[in-house]
Amino acid sequence: MSAVSQLKNQSAFDLLRFRRNPAAAFFTVILPLIFLVLFTSLFGNETFDNGAKLATFYVPGILGLSIVSATMVNLAITTTTRRERGMLKRLRGTPLPPWVFVASQIVMATVIATFMTVLIIIIGRILFGVALQWSAVPTLIISLIIGAAAFCAMGLALSTIIPSEDAAPAVTNAIALPLYFVSDVFVVTEDAPRFIEVIGNIFPVKHLVSSLQPAFDPFVEGTPMEWGHWAVVAAWGVFGAVVTMTRFRWTPS
Amino acid sequence: MNAIEVRGLTKSYGDVHAVRGLDLTVGQGEIFGFLGPNGAGKTTTIEILEGFRERTGGDVRVLGQDPATAPLSWREDIGIVLQESEIEGELTAREAVTMQSAYFSAPRNPDEVLELVGLADARDQRAAKLSGGQKRRLDLAMALVGDPKLVFLDEPTTGFDPSARRESWDMISALRDLGNTVLLTTHYMDEAQNLADRIAVVASGQIVAKGTADELAEQVAAVPRITWSAAPSPSAPTVPDRFGAVVDGDRMVIETHDVVTVLNELTNWATDPATAAPGGTASHVLVDLEIARPTLEDTYLRLTASPDGATAPPADEPTGGSKRRSRGRGGRR
């Protein structure tokens, strides 16, 4: 079997496993939708003086959360679990090229992230009247690709520092949850204290969310190129890839 | 070409020498038993042969290649049943074996392999729902689906109840009929005895004996023992020194190859009216008399006992001994 068909085959099984894992489906697919509905309803989907709706803030915010959840959180937990349960070791004992396995994890996560993107766009439109700005769709696609790749790399990197299966959800959520709060996911950080803004700017989640906002911004003009935000997200991705390549283990600890 | 050739293998973790100059040859089509207590260096050795661990020194050839530098294609001919490895619980047995088969260029038919290990009826059950014994069968199916020439089985029955062990033994014996070479590690003497064509006993990182089960027993000069209770009636006479009897726990022991002659002399002495106490009989002198020939188990325990009398040195295998994992399902986060 060629490497490409092996990759297709492995990704298909990885997606099948994801679909049959109720916990994964809940945390990755359902919970972000609950957040979207909850936050938008809680703060009332008010229309501001300039005509924008509150939901135009929450749709890209929760979309960012969904991408991070489908890629970084998902891969950090599943990769740690597979390593600690000896599944990676068994894989390593077969002729499957290691990169095919890593690539299939990335494909699986990216497919889920893309599915979530479409789902959130539809729900944002139907429930909260947030229109997709077609001129900025290329911006959205580039942000999705860079974001998925970078956060996959960070997820794999995280798995290398998580010692056990039990620690995986705790460590991953301890990192992701606070970041959501300082990254324009749950609350606007515009009027937040300076240090919150600084922390948000250092880490990649806020930059991902910022690069997703133009596609839902009613005042957007043309196709914005978010070079600055993409650069920060990509830099974190490269950092994650380097950590992964130097520290990745196939055997349980 | 031999399936496995090992010369002077060493593996050290700092000052801890897990494997200390180990030689091993396994011929093709052979079931080879690699026997030793926990911490003897079995798992370390097998992981070096599987290419999971780097050695410190020595020559290793597995199917003609050095596992440390062999290309991925070398793994086409190798099947591995790991001591601690779970199957993806969300997949059915058939899906898991099918997924694994896709890693190999010339796999066996997944359905045939499931049939072979006796899982045909459970093929559509999720791996997580299989019983313990069925999971081990699935482990074996995963190792066999690539149509390997050489199969590594690391402690395949640790933690099994007796009937499950018997079933596994039948399956492993069936591998011989398929022409597979099997390297089996175990710490059960009876397992090696039942399955292996040849056995190597490893203790403290070295091979201390090898051969067929019968040869092994001979090698340690299994000396028959004449024993009787060391605490007879207070009036019992002392055994003369010429018998060389020693106290071992609550038993008197004479070790001799010439059982008949010694026993004859001993009973003559015991029945001599001069020996027996007034009114007593020979039975009062040699209470609970027994003749025992050491079992292979005794041989094994003797071989693997360290010089100071304790069994086996401390854990030198970082992966630990025989712990198996059982976890709840679905507890993903």
HADDOCK unambig.tbl for C-alpha pairs under 7 A between the chains (distance, minus, plus):
assign (segid A and resid 1 and name CA) (segid B and resid 105 and name CA) 6.21 0.50 0.50
assign (segid A and resid 6 and name CA) (segid B and resid 102 and name CA) 6.97 0.50 0.50
assign (segid A and resid 17 and name CA) (segid B and resid 90 and name CA) 5.37 0.50 0.50
assign (segid A and resid 17 and name CA) (segid B and resid 91 and name CA) 6.55 0.50 0.50
assign (segid A and resid 20 and name CA) (segid B and resid 90 and name CA) 5.96 0.50 0.50
assign (segid A and resid 21 and name CA) (segid B and resid 90 and name CA) 6.75 0.50 0.50
assign (segid A and resid 21 and name CA) (segid B and resid 330 and name CA) 6.85 0.50 0.50
assign (segid A and resid 23 and name CA) (segid B and resid 330 and name CA) 6.44 0.50 0.50
assign (segid A and resid 23 and name CA) (segid B and resid 332 and name CA) 6.10 0.50 0.50
assign (segid A and resid 85 and name CA) (segid B and resid 85 and name CA) 5.60 0.50 0.50
assign (segid A and resid 85 and name CA) (segid B and resid 86 and name CA) 5.49 0.50 0.50
assign (segid A and resid 86 and name CA) (segid B and resid 84 and name CA) 6.03 0.50 0.50
assign (segid A and resid 86 and name CA) (segid B and resid 85 and name CA) 4.18 0.50 0.50
assign (segid A and resid 86 and name CA) (segid B and resid 86 and name CA) 6.11 0.50 0.50
assign (segid A and resid 87 and name CA) (segid B and resid 85 and name CA) 5.87 0.50 0.50
assign (segid A and resid 87 and name CA) (segid B and resid 86 and name CA) 6.12 0.50 0.50
assign (segid A and resid 87 and name CA) (segid B and resid 87 and name CA) 6.79 0.50 0.50
assign (segid A and resid 93 and name CA) (segid B and resid 75 and name CA) 6.70 0.50 0.50
assign (segid A and resid 93 and name CA) (segid B and resid 80 and name CA) 6.88 0.50 0.50
assign (segid A and resid 94 and name CA) (segid B and resid 75 and name CA) 5.53 0.50 0.50
assign (segid A and resid 94 and name CA) (segid B and resid 76 and name CA) 6.89 0.50 0.50
assign (segid A and resid 94 and name CA) (segid B and resid 103 and name CA) 6.49 0.50 0.50
assign (segid A and resid 95 and name CA) (segid B and resid 72 and name CA) 4.96 0.50 0.50
assign (segid A and resid 95 and name CA) (segid B and resid 73 and name CA) 5.83 0.50 0.50
assign (segid A and resid 95 and name CA) (segid B and resid 75 and name CA) 5.14 0.50 0.50
assign (segid A and resid 95 and name CA) (segid B and resid 76 and name CA) 5.84 0.50 0.50
assign (segid A and resid 95 and name CA) (segid B and resid 103 and name CA) 6.00 0.50 0.50
assign (segid A and resid 95 and name CA) (segid B and resid 104 and name CA) 6.28 0.50 0.50
assign (segid A and resid 96 and name CA) (segid B and resid 103 and name CA) 5.04 0.50 0.50
assign (segid A and resid 169 and name CA) (segid B and resid 333 and name CA) 4.88 0.50 0.50
